């Protein structure tokens, strides 16, 4: 292992120490686990788990250029404003 110095805001350090104590691990072990979890769940994995991005029907093909302004019409069939 390599020694690393981290600068943490006081509130964040207190919260991390509290969580580490509750889990029965050192602050260093708590931080290592948190980093590992963040790295395992990064990028495409996190995006795939997001319900918004998991809805394939929404993200296939091209979207109309005015979809932000006319979303009610596209989603609910409302007449144009």
C-alpha positions in Angstrom: 0.0 0.0 0.0 1.0 3.6 -0.5 0.4 6.4 2.0 -1.8 9.1 0.6 -2.8 12.4 2.2 -6.4 13.6 1.7 -7.8 17.0 2.4 -11.4 16.7 3.7 -13.8 19.3 4.8 -14.4 19.0 8.6 -18.1 17.9 8.2 -17.2 15.2 5.6 -14.4 13.8 7.9 -16.8 13.7 10.9 -19.4 11.8 8.8 -16.8 9.4 7.4 -15.4 8.7 10.9 -18.9 8.1 12.2 -19.7 5.7 9.4 -16.4 3.9 9.8 -17.0 3.5 13.6 -20.5 2.1 12.9 -19.1 -0.4 10.5 -16.3 -1.3 12.9 -13.5 -0.4 10.5 -10.8 2.2 10.4 -11.2 5.5 8.6 -8.6 4.4 6.1 -10.5 1.1 5.4 -13.8 3.0 5.1 -12.3 5.4 2.5 -10.7 2.5 0.6 -14.1 0.7 0.4 -15.8 3.9 -0.6 -13.4 4.5 -3.4 -13.7 0.8 -4.6 -17.5 1.1 -4.7 -17.3 4.3 -6.7 -14.8 2.9 -9.2 -16.9 -0.3 -9.6 -20.0 1.6 -10.2 -18.6 4.2 -12.6 -19.2 5.0 -16.2 -21.4 2.7 -18.3 -22.3 0.5 -15.3 -23.8 3.5 -13.4 -25.5 4.8 -16.5 -27.0 1.4 -17.3 -28.4 1.2 -13.8 -30.1 4.6 -14.1 -33.8 4.0 -14.9 -33.8 7.0 -17.3 -31.0 5.6 -19.4 -32.3 2.0 -19.1 -35.5 3.0 -21.0 -34.3 1.9 -24.4 -37.5 3.1 -26.1 -36.6 6.7 -25.3 -33.0 6.5 -26.6 -33.4 4.8 -29.9 -33.2 6.7 -33.2 -33.2 10.4 -33.8 -35.2 12.7 -31.6 -37.1 15.7 -33.0 -35.2 19.0 -32.7 -38.1 20.6 -30.9 -38.6 17.8 -28.4 -37.9 20.0 -25.4 -40.4 22.7 -26.4 -43.0 20.2 -27.7 -42.6 17.4 -25.2 -46.3 17.4 -24.2 -47.4 17.0 -27.8 -44.9 14.1 -28.4 -45.7 12.4 -25.1 -49.4 13.0 -24.7 -50.7 13.9 -28.1 -51.6 17.5 -27.0 -52.3 19.9 -29.8 -49.5 22.3 -30.6 -49.5 25.6 -28.7 
